Amino acid sequence: MKNRLRYLIKKYFERRAVVLMYHRVAVPEADMWKIAVSPENFEQHLQVLRKTKNVISLQDLVEDVRKGKIRKNSIALTFDDGYMDNFLVAKPLLEKYKLPATFFIASGNIGASAEFWWDELEQLILFTEHLPRHFALEINGNSIVSDLEQEAHLSESLRQLNSRWDACEEAPPSRRCALYYELWRCLKPLPEAIQQESLQRIRAWTGVPKSVRADCLSMTKAQLQELSRNKLFSVEAHTVSHPALAFHDRLYQADELLRNLQYLEETTGYRPSLLAYPYGNYNEETMALAAASGFTAAFTTEERPITKHALLYRLGRVQVKNCAAPAFTALINQWK
């Protein structure tokens, strides 16, 4: 009994670090997955961190775990995917407050005039002005059928409803949102080639020409290179096409990791040592491949603090949503 009590007391006072997970610093028309933080709120976050926490690089935090010594009040900042707003908005603010950050880059969209598939799907289904009333499509053996009824026309009230949807917490509030979610769920585990072919068929159904929104672009190659040259920042791996890795075989996973590593090394001049699993999706094979590929650690989207006992290929992160300083302070303090 005494040993158990001693263990619990020791664990309670054990030092914990936190890795914060951002994706975008922007105000997009819709943010159903709650991955965007406004520039104003992001600057408030940095002000709080500067005053109250010890913000360290992700590499230093991983080394602390390896040594079994976590620094007091330590926090690391990460950004997933490689959206251009990371370079245009987040980078100058991080430089202003002299805070380090790691950018996990899905290299397939770097320099491309293309949106990520989930953003393109959002544009097509939620915000196209006029859609055919009836939708019917087979994707990878799944038959998806929908009757949009009066929502075939995008009224202003419907646009606002779709824009406010929180898919993490709420059921789809409209027929368009329900169709988006069903398509997203179907497309997420598929290989990139099938995702893109399916998007082409969905676009053909909409009858609208392909267009790319400037605020949904990824960084250019030149921007990524400039980011990597700043000693405050590190550019790390996030695969090529952002697949849900655990749904794919070993060969597919290995190819995504290797091509991402090669591109980032050629572009930045150094080989990434850290990996973030897209969607936080991984399995035992993924972790083994990460280790075999030379990564020293890999990060999930599982919300938990980092302790000296943390597993290096299952490190947790805490997603940051769009909130002002008080809510952000409460968020980071709950993981002390």
N, C-alpha and C positions, 0 to 999 in steps of 0.2 A: 504493500500500500504506500509506504513511504517512498519507494523507488518510483512508483507511478506518479505520485504527487511531485516529486523532484523533476521528473521528466516533463510534466505538463508546465511547471513553472519555468523551466529552462526554455521550453518551446515558445511559451508566451512572450518571453523577453528576447527571443532570438531575433537578430537583425534581419530586416527584410528590405529588399530593393524592389522598385517598381519599373516596369518598362511600359511606357505609354505608346499607344498605337493610334496614329493619325493616318488619314488617306488624302483628304483634300483640304485646302484652305481657300474657300470660295463660298459663293452664295448661289448655288445652281437653282434652276427652276423647280426641280424636284430632288428630294433626298430621302427616298423611301428606306434606304439601308442605314441612314444616319451616319454617313461617313464624312460629311462636310462640316467644317468649322469656319465661321465667318472670320475675316481678317481682324476685325475688332476684338472678337472674343479670343482669338488665338494670341493676340498681343497681350491681353489680360492674363492668359495662362502663363506666358513667358515671364511677365512681371511677378506673378506669384512664385513661380519656380526660382527665379533669380533671388528673391528675398528669403525664401523659406527652405529650399532644398539644395542638395548637392548634385547638380546635373553633371553626369559623367558620360563618356563615350560608351557605346555598346560594347566595343572591344574591351575596354577596361572592366566593365561589369562582368563579361564572360570570364576574363582572367581572374577576377575576384572569386567567382564561383569555383573555378579550377583550383584556386589556392585555399578555398574554404574560409575566406574572410570577406564578409560583406561590409562595406563602409556605411557609416551612419547617414541616414537621410538620403541615400543615393537613388537617383532616378535617371533613366535614359529615355531618349525620344526617338521614335521611329515613324517613318512614313512608308506606306505601301503603294505600289503600282507604278508610280512615276508620272503622275499628272503634271502638266506644265505649270499649274498654279503653285506647285511645290517650289519650282525655280523662281517664278515671278513674284510670289507673295511670301511664302514661308522662308525662303532663303534670306532675303533682306532683313526680315524681322529677327531671325536667329542670329544673324551677323550683328544686328543692332544690340542685342543683349548678350552677345558672345557666348551662346549656348550650343554645344555640340549636338549633332543629330545623325541618324543613319537613314539612308534612303534605300528601300528594297525595290529593285527595278524589274518589272516585267518587260523584257527587252524587245518583244515582238512589235510593240507599237511605237518605239522610240523613232522619231523622225518621220513617222508615217502620217499620211492624211487620212486618219481613221480613228473612230471612237472604239473603246472597249465594247465587246458584244452586248453587255448588259445596258450600256448607255444608249447604243443604237436601238436596242429593243424598246427601251423607254420612249425614245423619240418617236418611233413608229407607232406604238400601240397607245401610249397615253396622250400624245400631243399632236398627232396628225389631225388636221382640221376636219376632213371628211374621209370616212372609212366605209367600205362595203358593210352592210348589216350582218351578213353571215360569214363566219370564219370556219374553215375546215381544213386541217392539214395533218398529215402523218409525219412524225419525226421519230426516226429510229425505232419504228414499231409502235409508237404511241400515237393514238388518234386524238387530236385536240379539236373540239368543236365548240363554237360559241355563237350566240345570237345577241348582238349588241343592242338591238331594239333602238330606242331613241338616242342612245349614246353613239350611234354611228356618226352623228354630228357633234363636234366638240363645242359645246356652249361655254360661256365664260365661267358659269358656276361649276360645270364639270371639270374644267381646267383647274380651277382652284381646289376642288375636292381631290383630284389626282395629285396635285402638287403637295398637298398637306399630308398625304398618306404615310404612315409609319409602318412599314411592312414587318418590322421587328416586333411590334407590339399589337398591331391591329389586323383584323380580317380585312380583305379588300373591300373598300367602300363603294366601288362602282364595278360595272361589268367590264369596263376596260382594264381596271386594276386586276380583276380576277383573271382575265385573259393573260395579262402581262405576267402575273405570278405563276400561272400554269406553264406558260412558255419558258419562263426563267428556270423553273424547277426541272423542266424537261431538258433544257439545253445545258445547264450547269455541269453535269457529269460527262458530257460528250467530248470527243476529240475536236480540236479546232476546225478541221476540215468540214466536219458535219455541222458544227455551229455556224460557220460562214455560209455553207450551202443552204442551211435552213433560213438564215437571215435574208438571203437573196430571194427565197420563195415567199417569205413574209413581206418583204418590200414589194415584190411583184403583186401580191394581193392588195397592198395599200394603194398601188397605182401612182406613188410619188417617186420622183427621181432621188438618187442617193445624194445626201448632203451631209456635211460634217460641221458640227458646232465648234467654234473656236475654243470655247471654254471647256470642251471635253477632250481636247487633244493631250497627248503625252508630250514630254520634253523632246526637243530636237537633240541630235547627237552632239552638237556644239554646246548646248546648254548642259547636257549630262557631263561632258568633259570639263566644262568650267566648274560645275558643282564638285566634281571629284578632285579638282586641284586645290580646293579650299581645305586647309588642315582641320577646320571645325567639323567637316562632314566626311562620311564614308558612304560609298556606293556598294550595295550588297545584292545578293541574288534573290530572285522571286520568280524564276522560270522564264520561259519565252512567251507562252500564250496564256498564262494564268489558268492552268487546268486544275481541277479538283483531283489531286494526284492519286488518292487512294482508289479511285474508280478505274485506274488504268494499270496495265501490266508493267512489269519491271522494265522492259525495253523502252516503253513510251516514257516512263518516269525518268529513266536514265538519260534519254535523249533530250528531254526538256531541261534537265539540270546541266548537262554538258554544254549544250548550245548556248544557254544563258551565261554560263561561266566563260566560255570562249569569247562571246561578244563583249561582255563587260571587261574582261582582261584586255582585249584588243582596243577597246574604246578608252579606258581609264589608265591603262598602263600598269595596273596591279590586279592580282587575282583575288576575288572576293573570298572571304573566309566564313561568312555568316549567311544563313538562309532563312527566309520566312516562307512557310507553306501557304500557297494561295488558298483563300477561304479558311485557313487553319485546318485544311483537310490533309490527312496523312495516315499511314499505317506503319506496321513494323518494317515492311519492305522499304518504305520511304525513308525512315530513319536510318536503316542500314545503308541505303544508297547515299544519303547525305554524308554519313561518316566516310564511306568508301570514296566519295568524290572530293574529300579533303576539307569539308566544312568542319570547323571546330565547334559549332553550335548551330541549333536551328530553333526557330520561334513559331509558336502556335498562336491562335487567337483565344486560347483558354484563359479566362481571367483568374489569375492567381499571382501572388508576389514571388519574387526570386529570393530563395534562401541559399545557404551554403550547401544544402543537400539537394538542390534542384537538379533534375536530369538535363544534361546539356542539349539533348535533341528533342526536348519537350518543354522548352522554356515558355512561361506564360507571358501574356501582355494584357493590358487594360485598355479597352477602346475608349477614346475620348469623343464625346458628342458635343454638339454645339451649345455651349453654356457659358455664362459669364463667370467672373472671378469667384463669387461665393460658392456656387455649385461645384466649380472645378476644385476649389480648396477642399470641400467636403469629400470629393471623389478621391483625391490623392491621400488624404489623411485617413481614410477608412482602411488603407492598405499598410499602415504603419507596422 
